[in-house]
Amino acid sequence: MSDAELTETALAPMLYGLDGRLRAGRERLVRELIARGYSIETLRSAHAEDRLAVLLLEDALRSSASLTARDVALDTGFDVSEVLQTWHLLGLGTVGSDEPAFDDLACEAMRTMTLTREYGLSQAARDELLVVLGRHMWQLAADLEVIVGNELGRPGDTEYELAHRYADAGRVLAPTAIPLVSAVFSAHLRERMRDIFVTAEEAEVGALRATTTMAVAFVDVVGFTSLGERVDAGELKSIATRLVAVADDIVELPVRVVKTVGDALLLMSRDPTTLVATLAAINRAAAAHPLLPAVHSGVAYGTAHVGGADIFGAPVNLASRITDLAHAGTIWAAQSVVELTAPSDLAWTPRGEHAVHGCMDPIVVFELDDGLSPSRATAP
């Protein structure tokens, strides 16, 4: 069998089910990848994972990773095992000591870890720093690849055109992400100064408990679980994404979006009045959005643990329970929130006592009078 015949036989499983331009585009891409040195086994594996169109991008992004762990260790004075352990804690793939997988920035990163050690951070703190950094960088990379990947596609593309567009964009855009991420991180670090608090007791014991009083709220799509039985996963994701976009247009300091939990947004603020006003604005925007189902919100106030970019404790749990009670299109709150917002022009209507999981006694809840609720007799 000739080389040409062997290639045709090897290509057949990867071309099965395609015809016309799509078949021609994939065949052209696969032949180019073979010419670049990819083995048939590697291509078959990539085909099984629907990754043929991203192999050129992978090559482009890996081209700068020419250093081995041993090279990084020699340059920075660390042991090879320390370099590999650092990369493991960052959540990156396992590599061998002599496998090219690092770039010049890796050397700078290791020197940064030297500074943290010299400044007195314990090994446990340095390890935690790496784990947190890796987790958030993975999330950032995952989100960016979806945003950019969606934008780079063009109607009528074959995998060949898309693969080359991805690779070209990766070569140009990836290096520019470094100053962008650095600048945004510095700006957010400056903004975080508004949220940092240290009590006299914490100063004395030399450790942060990070507990403070905080207003907490959830904004949740009504009936999101039942929607999953009627629409596909892509539409569910679109609904959640639209809600996030609505909130992003409205939320300003001193209110922060802490995180998204499925279809729900978790928000917090030291100022309950501003938080409730923000919820009302989100409610109005959601009600006016033609592609968003109704939302409902719950607000609570109390002592919480602010752990980095997250918040934990009783007010979080209570806000979630109150959200579940709230009717479609309404904002319900615990009595403590109503009392704290009394000096403002916010108006509340009592909605009676309700048994809430986690509370020994029933709690009194109130509904914000914002004029939006279509029917306060309708269950959520």
N, C-alpha and C positions, 0 to 999 in steps of 0.2 A: 504494500500500500504506500503510495507517495505521500510526501509531507502535506500536499494540498488536500488529498483525500482524507488524511488523518485529521487535518484541521476541520474539514467539513463535517466529519463524523463527530468530532469533539464539540463543534458549535451547535449541532442539531438540538440537543436538549435545552440549550439556552435560547433558542429561537422558536421553540415550540409555542404555538398559540398566537404568534404575531404574524402580521402580513403587511404588505404595502410599506409605507414610510417608516412605521415603527420597527418592522423587521429589518429594514435596510439600515436604520439608525443604530439599532443594537448590534448588528453584525459589524458595522464600521467601527463602533466603539470597542467591541471585543477584539477585533483584529488589531486595532491600535494598541490595546493593552497587552496583547500577546507580543507585539513588536517591542514594547517597552520592557519585556522580561517577565510578565506575569505568567505563572504556570496555569495550565488548564484546570488543575485541582483547585487553585486559589480562586479562579474565576467562577468555577462551578459553586464553590462555597459562597462567594459574594452574590451570585445569582439567586441562590436559595434564600438569602437574607435580603433580597431586593436592594443590594448595595453597589451594583455595577456603576451606577451614575455618580457615585461619590468617591470612587477609587482615585481619580485624578486629583480631586480636592485633598484627599488624604495624603497623597504624594506631595502636593504643594505645601501643606502645613507641616509635614515632617521633614521637609528639605533642610530646615534650619537646625534640626535636632541632630547635630553631628558629634556631640560630645558624649562620652560614656560616664558612668558614675565614677570610674577611676580617674578620669580627666578632671571632673568637678572636685573630687577629693584632693587631688594634687594641687589644684589651683587655690583651694580655700583652706586647706589644713585640716579638714575633717577626715574621719575614717570613711572608707567606702560604705561600711555598714550604716553609718549615720546618714549618709546621703540617701541610701536606699530606704531607710526607715522614715526619713523626712517625706519622701515621695509617697510612701505607703500611707502615712498619716494624712497626706493631702488628698487621698482617695484616688491616686493615679495608678495605672497598671503596673504589675510586677515586671521588672526588667532585670537582665543579668548585669553583672559588674562591668562587662566589656561590650555591652550592647548600646549603640548610639541611640540615645533617647532624651538627651538634654541639650539646652542651648546656653548661650552666654548669660541669659537672664537667670538661669538656674544657679550660676555661680554667685550672682548678686543676691539671690534669695538666701543662699546658705550664709553669706556674710551678714545678712540681716539677722539671721538666727544667732550669730555670734554676738551681735549687739544686744539682743534681748537677754542672752545669758549673762553678759557683762553688766547689764543694768539691774540684774538681780531677780529676773523671772525664774521661778522654779522649773524643773524639768516637766512636772505635771502641767504647769501653766503653758509652757511652750508647746507641749503636745496638744493641749486643748485648743490653743490658738491655731495650730495647723489643721486640726480636724474641722474646726468651724470655718476656716478660710476655704478649705477644700470643698466643704459642703455647699457654701454659697457660690463659689466659682463654678462648680458643676451646674448649679441651677441657672446661673447667668449664661453660661455657655449653651445650655440646653435651650433656654428661651431665645437667645440671639440666633441660634441656628434655624429655629422655626421661623422667626420673623424674616430673616434675610433669605432663607430658602424659599419661602412663599413668594417673596418679591422678585426673585430671580427667574422664576418660571415664566414661560411665554406660551400662549396658546399655539398649538401646532408643533411644539418642540418634539424632537426625538431625544432619546437618552444621550445621543452623541452631542447635540448642541447644549443640552442642559449640563452634561458633565464638564464640558469645556468652560461654560459660563461660571459654574461653581468654582472650578479651579482658578480661573482668572480673578474672580472676586476674592477668593481666599488669599491669593498672593498679594493683592492690593490692600484689602480691608483688614486682614488679621494684624499686620504690624501697626496699623493706625489705632487699633483697639487698646494698645498698651497705654499711650498717653491719655486716652479718653477715660479708661477705667481708673487710672491714677488720679486724674483731675477730679472725677466724680467722687472717688473715695475721700480725697482730701476735703472736698466741699461738704460731704455728709459728716465727716468727722468734726468739722467746725460747727455744723448745725446741731450735732449731738450734745454740744456743750450746754445747750439750753435744757437738756433732759437729765444731765448728770446731777446726782445729789449724794451727799455724804453727811451723815449725822455725827454728832459729837461722840456718841457711843461707838459708832463704826470706826471713827478715827482712833479711839482709845484701844479697841481690841485688834485693830489692824486688819480688818476684813469687812467686806461689804455684804450686808444682808439684802440690800436692794429692795426693801419693802417701803411702800408709800401708799397714800390714798389716791385713788384714780377712778375716773369715770370710764366705764367700758360699755361697748355696744356691739351688737351684731346686726347686720343687714342681710336678710335671707330671702331667696326666691320662694314664693309660696308654692307648695306642691311640687317641689323639684324632684322628689323621689318618685312620685307617681308619673311625672313627665317622662322619666326614664323608661316607662312601659309603653309610651306612645311615640317617642321620637328617638332617632339614633344618637350614638355617642357624640358624633360630630356636632349635632345641633345642641346637645346639652353643654358641650364645651363652649359653643358660641354664645349661649345664654350667659354662662358664667363670665366669659370674656367681656361681653357687653356691660354687665354690671360693674366689673372692675373699671372699665373705661369711663363709665358714668361717674364713679366715685373719684377717679383720678382727676377729672375735670373740676371737681368741686372741693375736695379736701385740701385744706391749708393748715399750717401751724396755727394754733397749738394742737390741732387734731392730727392724728397719724393713723394711716391704715397699717395695722400690725401684720396681718397676713390674710390670705384667702384660705378657707376651709371648704373645699368642694364648691358649692354654689354660694357660700356665705362669706361676708367680709367681717373681720374683727377690727374694730377701731378703738382708740383710747385717747384720753385727754385729761389733763389736770383740771380743766375748766368744763364742768358739766353743761353749762349754758351754751357754750360754743359747740360742744359735741351734739347736743340736741338740735341746735339750729342747722348744723351740717347734715344730720339725719333727715331733717325736714326738706332740705334742698335736694338731697339724693332721692327722697321719696317723690318729690315733684318731677325731677328729671326722669326717673324710672317710669312714672305714670304717663309721661308724655312720649316715651320711647315706643315706637310702633312694634319693635321686635323683642320687647322685654315683658315677661309675665309680671304680675303684681309682686311687690316685695312687702315684707313686714320687718319691724325692728324692735329690739328690746334693749333697755339701758339699765345699768346698775352702778352703784358707787360703793367703794369700800377699800379696805387694805389689801393690796396685791403685791406680788413679787414681780418686779420688772427685770426679767432675765435677758439682758442684751436686747435683742430686737423682738422679744416675745414677752408675754405677760401671763401670769398664772394666779390662781387663787379664787376665793369665794365670789368676788364680783363678776369674774369671767363666767363661772358656772351659772350664777343667777341671771346674768344677761342672756345667756343661751336659753334658759328655761322660760324667761319672760318672752323672748322672741317666739318660742313655740306657742305661747298663749295668744299672742297678738293676732288680730284679724288682718286680713289682706288689706294692704294700703295704709296700715296704722303704725304708730310708734307708741309702745307701752314702756312704762318705767316703774322702778321701785320707788317707794315713798321717799327714800333718802335723796333721790335725784330731784323729785318734785320740790322738796324743802330747799335744796341748794339753788334751784333755779327760780325760787319765789321772787327775788328782787327784779327779775327780768319781766318782759311782757309775754312770756310763754304761758299759755293757759292749759290746764289739765282737768280731765274729768275722771272721777273715781270709777273703776271697773270691778270693785268688790274684792273679796278675799279669795285667794286661790291656793290650793295645796301644791307645793312645789317640791320636787325630789331634792333631797339634801337639806331641806329646812324642816325643823321639828314642828313649827307652827305655820298655819297658813299666812301668806303675805298679802298685803293690800297693794294692788297695782293701779296705775293711772294711765289714761290715754291722752296723748297730745291732741289738742284741738287745732288741727291745721286745715280743716275744711276739705280734705282730700278723700276721706274714707267713704266709699260708695254705700256701705251698709255695715253698721256696727252690730248687726244681728247675725251676720254670716260668720260661720266658724272658719278658722284658718285652714 
